């Protein structure tokens, strides 16, 4: 994919967004971080921005992270997306795999995040 300059972090928890932002910044010092607190906000932002990578929480009010990821991928099939969760059910894991996106467990571990950003 190339160099990651812009990362969108989508999570309804401000604390989780801050922790994810800190993890990304520790790996990509100069990355621009775009934050959204819902799937709806992420979809709206995607109308005007083109992040190199998206880190999306699964469980959010309104549109879930998987639903938002699916909508983003329908418009931008090559968008690099990882869903983030502390607990993932087998059925959810299958859906993540079917969408062709990656899974990053919470709390985020730097080696796993680094692998996603480099892949």
Helices and strands as residue ranges (DSSP letters): E 6-10, H 14-27, E 32-36, H 39-45, E 53-57, H 65-75, E 81-85, H 90-99, E 102-105, H 110-118
